[in-house]
Amino acid sequence: MPAWAWILIAVVVVLVAAAEAWAAYGQRRKGLRDRFGPEYDRTVAERGGRMKAESELAARQKRREKLDIRPLDPASRQRYQSQWQSAQARFVDEPAGAVGEADRLVISVLKDRGYPMDDMDDFDQRSRDISVDHAAVVDDYRAAHGISMADDHGKASTEDLRQAMVHYRRLFENLLETRGDQRSAEVG
């Protein structure tokens, strides 16, 4: 066989391999976009590019796979729902206290579901962990936490605190898995 034929075969093999690699990369990107939704775009903006963001999101998934995250048993779910109703009722008379109670309830649910709570001060790691399974509401968690922190410094209005409760409620309901299949609801 002439040398030019071997070169042509090599070029075709390289092109096929490159096309397969490109398709695999596109599939990975689509999978991350589908799983993380708005969190994908936020991470791209935060990290300054798709490659860094996708690496970060893939690392979150790997970390999540090592965790033993489990659903709540029905009795715990009912107990938490009752506690949430108490926190909401408390809001009328004591908005800041109700927001603090909502934050504590979310942390308790996270802990009971198996999310790591070793370092309670590492809010960023908690939100990254939550983003893998609850990407649709992780921004609610960030917003509620931000308002709660502002309130700790006397810089949150009653309307801000009301909005924090709305954010916490979305996250709380999602964590309790009270609205059907959360994964499909988040992706869609």
Residue frames as a rotation matrix with the C-alpha (Angstrom) as fourth column:
MET 1
0.592 0.806 0.000 0.00
0.806 -0.592 0.000 0.00
0.000 0.000 -1.000 0.00
PRO 2
-0.051 -0.634 0.772 1.41
0.531 -0.672 -0.517 3.43
0.846 0.383 0.371 -0.87
ALA 3
-0.775 -0.383 -0.502 2.45
0.625 -0.355 -0.695 5.88
0.088 -0.852 0.515 1.87
TRP 4
-0.834 0.487 0.259 -0.30
-0.434 -0.869 0.236 8.35
0.340 0.084 0.937 0.95
ALA 5
0.039 0.869 -0.493 -2.93
-0.104 0.494 0.863 5.66
0.994 0.017 0.109 1.70
TRP 6
-0.170 -0.191 -0.967 -1.50
0.885 0.402 -0.235 5.10
0.433 -0.896 0.101 5.18
ILE 7
-0.978 -0.192 -0.083 -1.52
0.209 -0.901 -0.380 8.85
-0.001 -0.389 0.921 5.77
LEU 8
-0.493 0.865 0.091 -5.12
-0.514 -0.374 0.772 9.08
0.702 0.334 0.629 4.60
ILE 9
0.155 0.514 -0.844 -6.14
0.407 0.745 0.529 6.22
0.900 -0.425 -0.094 6.92
ALA 10
-0.532 -0.443 -0.722 -4.37
0.835 -0.134 -0.533 7.91
0.140 -0.886 0.442 9.84
VAL 11
-0.960 0.210 0.186 -6.08
-0.206 -0.978 0.038 11.24
0.190 -0.002 0.982 9.12
VAL 12
-0.125 0.969 -0.213 -9.50
-0.322 0.163 0.932 9.55
0.938 0.185 0.292 8.95
VAL 13
0.025 0.069 -0.997 -8.85
0.758 0.649 0.064 7.74
0.652 -0.758 -0.036 12.26
VAL 14
-0.840 -0.393 -0.375 -7.81
0.542 -0.644 -0.539 11.01
-0.030 -0.656 0.754 13.93
LEU 15
-0.772 0.599 0.212 -10.87
-0.454 -0.753 0.477 12.83
0.445 0.272 0.853 12.57
VAL 16
0.102 0.814 -0.572 -13.22
0.059 0.569 0.820 10.07
0.993 -0.117 0.009 13.76
ALA 17
-0.216 -0.257 -0.942 -11.62
0.916 0.281 -0.287 10.09
0.338 -0.925 0.175 17.23
ALA 18
-0.988 -0.153 -0.035 -11.87
0.156 -0.944 -0.290 13.89
0.011 -0.292 0.956 17.39
ALA 19
-0.437 0.896 0.076 -15.53
-0.460 -0.295 0.838 13.78
0.773 0.331 0.541 16.37
GLU 20
0.188 0.482 -0.856 -16.28
0.481 0.714 0.508 11.19
0.856 -0.507 -0.098 19.04
ALA 21
-0.571 -0.469 -0.674 -14.45
0.818 -0.252 -0.518 13.22
0.073 -0.846 0.528 21.68
TRP 22
-0.943 0.256 0.214 -16.36
-0.227 -0.962 0.153 16.36
0.245 0.096 0.965 20.67
ALA 23
-0.081 0.965 -0.249 -19.67
-0.231 0.225 0.947 14.47
0.970 0.134 0.205 20.84
ALA 24
0.019 0.017 -1.000 -18.81
0.824 0.566 0.025 13.09
0.566 -0.824 -0.004 24.30
TYR 25
-0.882 -0.378 -0.281 -17.89
0.470 -0.745 -0.474 16.58
-0.030 -0.550 0.835 25.51
GLY 26
-0.690 0.691 0.216 -21.18
-0.455 -0.646 0.613 17.95
0.563 0.325 0.760 24.15
GLN 27
0.145 0.740 -0.656 -23.11
0.192 0.630 0.753 15.18
0.971 -0.235 -0.051 25.89
ARG 28
-0.355 -0.355 -0.865 -21.31
0.908 0.089 -0.410 15.90
0.223 -0.931 0.290 29.18
ARG 29
-0.997 -0.016 0.075 -22.10
0.006 -0.990 -0.140 19.62
0.077 -0.139 0.987 28.86
LYS 30
-0.311 0.950 -0.021 -25.76
-0.418 -0.117 0.901 18.87
0.853 0.289 0.434 28.11
GLY 31
0.093 0.315 -0.944 -25.94
0.612 0.730 0.304 16.52
0.785 -0.606 -0.125 31.08
LEU 32
-0.676 -0.401 -0.618 -24.51
0.736 -0.412 -0.537 19.15
-0.039 -0.818 0.574 33.41
ARG 33
-0.901 0.391 0.188 -26.82
-0.326 -0.896 0.302 21.86
0.286 0.210 0.935 32.03
ASP 34
-0.069 0.929 -0.364 -29.84
-0.149 0.351 0.924 19.59
0.986 0.118 0.114 32.42
ARG 35
0.013 0.035 -0.999 -28.93
0.825 0.565 0.031 18.55
0.565 -0.825 -0.021 35.95
PHE 36
-0.554 -0.398 -0.731 -27.87
0.792 -0.521 -0.317 21.94
-0.255 -0.755 0.604 37.30
GLY 37
0.434 0.825 0.363 -30.15
0.892 -0.449 -0.045 24.28
0.126 0.343 -0.931 35.33
PRO 38
0.868 -0.031 0.496 -29.63
0.005 -0.997 -0.071 27.90
0.497 0.064 -0.865 36.42
GLU 39
0.773 -0.627 0.103 -26.82
-0.105 0.034 0.994 26.77
-0.626 -0.779 -0.040 38.71
TYR 40
0.290 -0.654 0.699 -24.82
0.910 0.413 0.008 25.84
-0.295 0.634 0.715 35.60
ASP 41
0.422 -0.072 0.903 -25.01
0.558 -0.765 -0.322 29.42
0.715 0.640 -0.283 34.28
ARG 42
0.952 -0.068 0.299 -24.28
-0.268 -0.655 0.707 30.90
0.148 -0.753 -0.641 37.70
THR 43
0.603 -0.765 0.226 -21.20
0.276 0.466 0.841 28.71
-0.749 -0.444 0.492 38.07
VAL 44
0.260 -0.485 0.835 -19.99
0.953 -0.011 -0.303 29.62
0.156 0.874 0.460 34.56
ALA 45
0.634 0.034 0.772 -20.26
0.107 -0.993 -0.044 33.31
0.766 0.110 -0.634 35.45
GLU 46
0.935 -0.249 0.254 -18.65
-0.306 -0.198 0.931 32.79
-0.182 -0.948 -0.261 38.85
ARG 47
0.453 -0.787 0.420 -15.75
0.413 0.602 0.683 30.68
-0.790 -0.136 0.598 37.54
GLY 48
0.113 -0.417 -0.902 -15.18
-0.551 -0.782 0.292 32.77
-0.827 0.464 -0.318 34.43
GLY 49
-0.422 -0.226 -0.878 -15.69
-0.900 0.220 0.376 30.08
0.108 0.949 -0.296 31.81
ARG 50
0.577 0.753 -0.317 -17.39
-0.744 0.645 0.175 26.84
0.336 0.135 0.932 30.86
MET 51
0.116 -0.593 -0.797 -14.39
-0.039 0.799 -0.600 24.56
0.992 0.101 0.070 31.31
LYS 52
-0.856 -0.456 0.246 -13.74
-0.222 -0.106 -0.969 25.68
0.468 -0.884 -0.010 34.89
ALA 53
-0.243 0.857 0.454 -17.45
-0.967 -0.180 -0.179 25.62
-0.071 -0.483 0.873 35.72
GLU 54
0.570 0.486 -0.663 -17.98
-0.597 0.799 0.072 22.17
0.565 0.355 0.745 34.27
SER 55
-0.333 -0.762 -0.556 -15.00
0.050 0.575 -0.817 20.86
0.942 -0.299 -0.153 36.18
GLU 56
-0.840 0.079 0.538 -16.44
-0.528 -0.356 -0.772 22.34
0.130 -0.931 0.340 39.38
LEU 57
0.132 0.987 0.093 -19.89
-0.991 0.132 0.009 20.88
-0.003 -0.093 0.996 38.74
ALA 58
0.383 -0.088 -0.920 -18.46
-0.274 0.940 -0.204 17.46
0.882 0.329 0.336 37.93
ALA 59
-0.721 -0.682 -0.120 -16.48
-0.031 0.205 -0.978 17.60
0.692 -0.702 -0.169 41.18
ARG 60
-0.483 0.644 0.593 -19.70
-0.873 -0.300 -0.385 18.39
-0.069 -0.704 0.707 43.06
GLN 61
0.513 0.705 -0.489 -21.32
-0.755 0.642 0.133 15.34
0.408 0.301 0.862 41.52
LYS 62
-0.045 -0.619 -0.784 -18.40
0.017 0.784 -0.620 13.12
0.999 -0.041 -0.025 42.53
ARG 63
-0.891 -0.244 0.383 -18.52
-0.339 -0.203 -0.919 14.45
0.302 -0.948 0.098 46.09
ARG 64
-0.102 0.957 0.273 -22.29
-0.994 -0.090 -0.056 13.89
-0.029 -0.277 0.960 46.20
GLU 65
0.368 0.219 -0.904 -21.91
-0.469 0.883 0.023 10.28
0.803 0.415 0.428 45.05
LYS 66
-0.557 -0.682 -0.474 -19.83
0.127 0.494 -0.860 9.61
0.821 -0.539 -0.188 48.16
LEU 67
-0.773 0.326 0.543 -22.51
-0.633 -0.450 -0.630 10.98
0.039 -0.831 0.555 50.50
ASP 68
-0.802 0.570 -0.178 -25.31
0.578 0.816 0.007 8.90
0.149 -0.097 -0.984 51.95
ILE 69
-0.809 0.588 -0.013 -28.22
-0.582 -0.803 -0.123 11.24
-0.083 -0.092 0.992 51.18
ARG 70
-0.824 0.557 -0.100 -31.53
0.550 0.830 0.090 9.67
0.133 0.019 -0.991 52.02
PRO 71
-0.234 0.826 0.512 -35.19
-0.053 -0.537 0.842 10.69
0.971 0.170 0.169 52.08
LEU 72
-0.703 0.110 0.702 -36.88
-0.706 -0.219 -0.673 11.48
0.080 -0.969 0.232 55.35
ASP 73
-0.832 0.525 -0.178 -39.12
0.540 0.841 -0.042 8.88
0.128 -0.131 -0.983 56.87
PRO 74
-0.145 0.876 0.461 -42.82
0.469 -0.349 0.811 9.85
0.871 0.333 -0.361 56.92
ALA 75
0.560 0.357 -0.748 -42.85
0.825 -0.152 0.545 10.60
0.081 -0.922 -0.379 60.67
SER 76
-0.347 -0.766 -0.542 -39.88
0.720 -0.587 0.369 12.97
-0.600 -0.262 0.755 60.39
ARG 77
-0.779 0.116 0.616 -41.41
0.473 -0.536 0.699 14.64
0.411 0.836 0.363 57.35
GLN 78
0.266 0.963 0.044 -44.66
0.606 -0.203 0.769 15.21
0.749 -0.178 -0.638 59.25
ARG 79
0.375 -0.210 -0.903 -42.79
0.861 -0.282 0.423 16.54
-0.343 -0.936 0.076 62.30
TYR 80
-0.702 -0.705 -0.100 -40.84
0.594 -0.658 0.463 18.98
-0.393 0.266 0.880 60.14
GLN 81
-0.481 0.605 0.635 -44.00
0.493 -0.412 0.766 20.14
0.725 0.682 -0.100 58.36
SER 82
0.570 0.687 -0.451 -45.58
0.740 -0.190 0.645 20.86
0.358 -0.701 -0.617 61.72
GLN 83
0.028 -0.658 -0.753 -42.51
0.776 -0.460 0.431 22.79
-0.630 -0.597 0.497 62.86
TRP 84
-0.819 -0.305 0.486 -42.54
0.565 -0.577 0.590 24.77
0.101 0.758 0.644 59.62
GLN 85
0.068 0.930 0.362 -46.18
0.592 -0.329 0.735 25.75
0.803 0.164 -0.573 60.17
SER 86
0.590 0.072 -0.804 -45.21
0.782 -0.299 0.547 27.01
-0.201 -0.952 -0.233 63.64
ALA 87
-0.482 -0.842 -0.242 -42.36
0.692 -0.536 0.484 29.06
-0.537 0.065 0.841 62.19
GLN 88
-0.637 0.310 0.706 -44.69
0.529 -0.491 0.692 30.61
0.562 0.814 0.149 59.62
ALA 89
0.480 0.867 -0.136 -47.25
0.665 -0.259 0.701 31.46
0.572 -0.427 -0.701 62.29
ARG 90
0.261 -0.492 -0.830 -44.52
0.835 -0.317 0.450 33.04
-0.485 -0.811 0.328 64.40
PHE 91
-0.521 -0.560 0.644 -43.63
0.833 -0.498 0.241 35.40
0.186 0.662 0.726 61.55
VAL 92
0.321 0.751 0.577 -46.58
0.537 -0.647 0.542 37.73
0.780 0.136 -0.611 62.28
ASP 93
0.988 0.124 -0.095 -45.34
0.142 -0.459 0.877 38.57
0.065 -0.880 -0.471 65.78
GLU 94
0.450 -0.893 -0.009 -41.62
-0.288 -0.155 0.945 37.98
-0.845 -0.422 -0.327 65.40
PRO 95
0.943 0.013 -0.334 -40.35
-0.333 0.136 -0.933 38.05
0.033 0.991 0.132 61.79
ALA 96
0.091 -0.991 -0.101 -36.64
-0.894 -0.036 -0.447 37.79
0.439 0.131 -0.889 62.63
GLY 97
-0.325 -0.158 0.933 -37.22
-0.734 0.663 -0.143 34.90
-0.596 -0.731 -0.331 65.02
ALA 98
0.673 0.642 0.367 -39.28
-0.226 0.651 -0.725 33.08
-0.705 0.405 0.583 62.40
VAL 99
0.737 -0.480 -0.475 -36.50
-0.547 -0.012 -0.837 33.47
0.396 0.877 -0.271 59.81
GLY 100
-0.300 -0.869 0.394 -33.96
-0.945 0.214 -0.248 32.15
0.131 -0.447 -0.885 62.32
GLU 101
-0.028 0.392 0.919 -36.24
-0.490 0.796 -0.355 29.21
-0.871 -0.460 0.170 63.05
ALA 102
0.916 0.355 -0.185 -36.65
-0.310 0.336 -0.889 28.54
-0.254 0.872 0.418 59.31
ASP 103
0.263 -0.908 -0.326 -32.88
-0.814 -0.028 -0.580 28.50
0.518 0.418 -0.746 58.89
ARG 104
-0.477 -0.429 0.767 -32.48
-0.820 0.531 -0.213 26.06
-0.316 -0.731 -0.605 61.80
LEU 105
0.423 0.712 0.560 -35.21
-0.360 0.699 -0.617 23.82
-0.832 0.059 0.552 60.37
VAL 106
0.834 -0.178 -0.523 -33.50
-0.504 0.141 -0.852 23.70
0.225 0.974 0.028 56.97
ILE 107
-0.204 -0.977 0.053 -30.22
-0.889 0.162 -0.429 22.77
0.410 -0.135 -0.902 58.63
SER 108
-0.273 0.169 0.947 -31.94
-0.664 0.680 -0.312 20.05
-0.696 -0.714 -0.074 60.68
VAL 109
0.801 0.592 0.092 -33.55
-0.311 0.543 -0.780 18.59
-0.512 0.596 0.619 57.56
LEU 110
0.517 -0.688 -0.509 -30.23
-0.693 0.013 -0.721 18.66
0.503 0.726 -0.470 55.73
LYS 111
-0.448 -0.719 0.531 -28.54
-0.894 0.346 -0.285 16.89
0.021 -0.602 -0.798 58.62
ASP 112
0.021 0.550 0.835 -31.28
-0.481 0.738 -0.474 14.26
-0.877 -0.392 0.279 58.90
ARG 113
0.915 0.326 -0.238 -31.10
-0.347 0.331 -0.878 13.62
-0.208 0.885 0.416 55.15
GLY 114
0.663 -0.704 0.255 -27.36
0.638 0.709 0.300 12.96
-0.392 -0.036 0.919 55.44
TYR 115
0.669 -0.470 0.575 -25.77
0.185 -0.644 -0.742 16.15
0.720 0.603 -0.344 54.17
PRO 116
-0.125 -0.799 -0.588 -22.46
0.887 0.175 -0.427 16.81
0.444 -0.575 0.687 55.92
MET 117
0.752 0.402 0.523 -22.80
0.101 -0.854 0.510 19.37
0.652 -0.331 -0.683 58.69
ASP 118
0.285 -0.730 -0.621 -19.36
0.944 0.326 0.051 19.02
0.165 -0.601 0.782 60.25
ASP 119
-0.794 -0.566 -0.222 -18.44
0.584 -0.812 -0.019 22.63
-0.169 -0.145 0.975 59.57
MET 120
0.161 0.978 -0.133 -21.59
0.910 -0.199 -0.363 24.63
-0.381 -0.063 -0.922 60.24
ASP 121
0.164 -0.153 -0.975 -19.80
0.002 -0.988 0.155 27.83
-0.986 -0.027 -0.162 59.19
ASP 122
-0.839 -0.545 0.005 -19.16
-0.019 0.038 0.999 26.61
-0.544 0.838 -0.043 55.64
PHE 123
0.152 0.970 -0.192 -22.35
-0.188 -0.162 -0.969 27.83
-0.970 0.183 0.158 54.00
ASP 124
0.050 -0.181 -0.982 -20.73
-0.973 -0.232 -0.007 27.81
-0.227 0.956 -0.188 50.55
GLN 125
-0.906 -0.393 -0.159 -19.95
-0.418 0.891 0.179 24.09
0.071 0.229 -0.971 50.77
ARG 126
-0.529 0.796 0.296 -23.48
0.202 0.456 -0.867 23.34
-0.824 -0.399 -0.402 51.99
SER 127
0.326 0.697 -0.639 -24.95
-0.496 -0.449 -0.743 25.23
-0.805 0.559 0.200 49.05
ARG 128
-0.341 -0.497 -0.798 -22.65
-0.938 0.232 0.257 23.43
0.057 0.836 -0.545 46.61
ASP 129
-0.969 0.009 0.245 -23.70
-0.047 0.975 -0.218 20.07
-0.241 -0.223 -0.945 48.08
ILE 130
-0.167 0.986 -0.003 -27.39
0.100 0.014 -0.995 21.00
-0.981 -0.167 -0.101 47.87
SER 131
-0.032 0.159 -0.987 -27.00
-0.818 -0.571 -0.066 22.18
-0.574 0.805 0.148 44.28
VAL 132
-0.913 -0.362 -0.187 -26.40
-0.402 0.728 0.554 18.66
-0.064 0.582 -0.811 42.99
ASP 133
-0.742 0.670 0.008 -29.85
0.670 0.742 -0.025 17.36
-0.022 -0.013 -1.000 43.99
HIS 134
0.275 0.868 -0.413 -31.73
0.851 -0.419 -0.315 20.64
-0.447 -0.265 -0.854 44.43
ALA 135
-0.693 -0.671 0.264 -30.32
0.708 -0.565 0.423 22.98
-0.135 0.480 0.867 41.78
ALA 136
-0.169 0.719 0.674 -33.69
0.612 -0.460 0.644 24.63
0.773 0.521 -0.362 41.19
VAL 137
0.814 0.578 0.061 -33.84
0.286 -0.490 0.824 25.99
0.506 -0.653 -0.564 44.74
VAL 138
0.092 -0.843 -0.529 -30.22
0.996 0.089 0.031 26.50
0.021 -0.530 0.848 45.76
ASP 139
-0.612 -0.253 0.749 -30.52
0.354 -0.935 -0.027 30.18
0.707 0.249 0.662 44.78
ASP 140
0.498 0.817 0.290 -33.44
-0.054 -0.304 0.951 30.40
0.865 -0.489 -0.107 47.22
TYR 141
0.659 -0.326 -0.677 -31.10
0.746 0.395 0.536 29.10
0.092 -0.859 0.503 49.92
ARG 142
-0.442 -0.885 0.146 -28.44
0.868 -0.463 -0.177 31.66
0.224 0.048 0.973 49.05
ALA 143
-0.326 0.390 0.861 -30.97
0.050 -0.902 0.428 34.50
0.944 0.183 0.275 48.99
ALA 144
0.747 0.654 -0.120 -32.57
0.113 0.053 0.992 33.49
0.655 -0.755 -0.035 52.30
HIS 145
0.360 -0.707 -0.609 -29.19
0.933 0.270 0.238 33.08
-0.004 -0.654 0.757 53.94
GLY 146
-0.574 -0.586 0.573 -28.08
0.631 -0.762 -0.147 36.50
0.522 0.277 0.807 52.67
ILE 147
0.099 0.707 0.701 -31.19
-0.169 -0.682 0.712 38.14
0.981 -0.189 0.052 54.12
SER 148
0.831 0.177 -0.528 -30.69
0.424 0.413 0.806 36.29
0.361 -0.893 0.268 57.40
MET 149
-0.118 -0.954 -0.276 -27.10
0.991 -0.094 -0.098 37.55
0.067 -0.285 0.956 57.58
ALA 150
-0.522 0.005 0.853 -28.27
0.218 -0.966 0.139 41.11
0.825 0.258 0.503 56.79
ASP 151
0.566 0.805 0.178 -30.83
-0.046 -0.184 0.982 40.81
0.823 -0.564 -0.067 59.60
ASP 152
0.473 -0.480 -0.739 -28.07
0.867 0.403 0.293 39.77
0.157 -0.779 0.607 62.00
HIS 153
-0.657 -0.752 -0.059 -26.55
0.754 -0.655 -0.048 43.19
-0.003 -0.076 0.997 61.28
GLY 154
-0.193 0.691 -0.697 -29.87
0.440 -0.574 -0.691 45.03
-0.877 -0.440 -0.194 61.55
LYS 155
-0.682 -0.166 -0.712 -30.07
-0.466 -0.652 0.598 45.63
-0.564 0.740 0.367 57.80
ALA 156
-0.886 0.461 0.052 -33.18
0.354 0.600 0.717 43.67
0.299 0.654 -0.695 56.80
SER 157
-0.617 0.757 0.217 -36.67
-0.776 -0.631 -0.004 45.09
0.133 -0.171 0.976 56.59
THR 158
-0.205 0.658 0.724 -39.81
-0.421 0.609 -0.672 43.16
-0.883 -0.443 0.153 57.42
GLU 159
0.749 0.452 -0.485 -40.39
-0.606 0.170 -0.777 42.78
-0.269 0.876 0.401 53.67
ASP 160
-0.112 -0.868 -0.484 -36.88
-0.872 0.320 -0.371 41.35
0.476 0.381 -0.793 53.31
LEU 161
-0.744 -0.159 0.649 -37.63
-0.562 0.675 -0.479 38.88
-0.362 -0.721 -0.591 56.09
ARG 162
0.349 0.913 0.213 -40.91
-0.483 0.370 -0.794 37.92
-0.803 0.174 0.570 54.42
GLN 163
0.602 -0.187 -0.776 -39.01
-0.756 0.180 -0.630 37.25
0.257 0.966 -0.033 51.22
ALA 164
-0.555 -0.825 0.109 -36.49
-0.804 0.498 -0.325 35.13
0.214 -0.268 -0.939 53.18
MET 165
-0.330 0.515 0.791 -39.37
-0.447 0.652 -0.612 32.99
-0.831 -0.556 0.015 54.46
VAL 166
0.733 0.579 -0.356 -40.62
-0.561 0.220 -0.798 32.52
-0.383 0.785 0.487 50.89
HIS 167
0.144 -0.782 -0.606 -37.12
-0.835 0.232 -0.498 31.41
0.530 0.578 -0.620 49.82
TYR 168
-0.725 -0.415 0.549 -36.74
-0.670 0.608 -0.426 29.09
-0.157 -0.677 -0.719 52.80
ARG 169
0.143 0.865 0.481 -40.19
-0.534 0.477 -0.699 27.60
-0.833 -0.156 0.530 52.14
ARG 170
0.690 0.077 -0.720 -39.28
-0.709 0.270 -0.651 26.69
0.145 0.960 0.241 48.54
LEU 171
-0.341 -0.897 -0.282 -36.07
-0.718 0.442 -0.537 25.01
0.607 0.019 -0.795 49.69
PHE 172
-0.595 0.140 0.792 -37.77
-0.685 0.426 -0.590 23.38
-0.420 -0.894 -0.157 52.67
GLU 173
0.506 0.856 0.104 -40.55
-0.617 0.444 -0.650 21.84
-0.603 0.264 0.753 50.54
ASN 174
0.516 -0.393 -0.761 -37.99
-0.686 0.342 -0.642 20.61
0.512 0.854 -0.093 48.06
LEU 175
-0.585 -0.796 0.154 -35.86
-0.705 0.406 -0.581 19.03
0.400 -0.449 -0.799 50.79
LEU 176
-0.359 0.535 0.765 -38.90
-0.611 0.485 -0.626 17.35
-0.706 -0.692 0.153 52.32
GLU 177
-0.985 0.012 -0.174 -39.83
-0.143 0.513 0.847 16.05
0.099 0.859 -0.503 48.87
THR 178
-0.499 0.866 0.021 -43.48
0.142 0.105 -0.984 16.88
-0.855 -0.488 -0.175 49.40
ARG 179
0.224 0.595 -0.772 -44.22
-0.643 -0.505 -0.576 17.77
-0.732 0.625 0.269 45.78
GLY 180
0.970 0.232 0.067 -43.64
-0.114 0.684 -0.720 14.54
-0.213 0.691 0.691 43.89
ASP 181
0.514 -0.803 0.302 -40.53
0.852 0.519 -0.070 13.72
-0.101 0.293 0.951 41.89
GLN 182
0.651 -0.286 -0.703 -38.15
0.064 -0.902 0.427 16.59
-0.756 -0.323 -0.569 42.72
ARG 183
-0.401 -0.893 0.201 -35.48
0.302 0.078 0.950 15.65
-0.865 0.442 0.238 40.20
SER 184
-0.368 0.297 0.881 -37.84
0.928 0.060 0.368 15.93
0.056 0.953 -0.298 37.23
ALA 185
0.736 0.660 -0.149 -39.38
0.673 -0.738 0.057 19.11
-0.072 -0.142 -0.987 38.63
GLU 186
0.358 -0.693 -0.626 -35.97
0.104 -0.637 0.764 20.71
-0.928 -0.338 -0.155 38.97
VAL 187
-0.596 -0.661 0.456 -34.74
0.490 0.151 0.859 19.83
-0.636 0.735 0.234 35.52
GLY 188
-0.163 0.641 0.750 -37.91
0.974 -0.017 0.226 20.95
0.158 0.767 -0.621 33.74
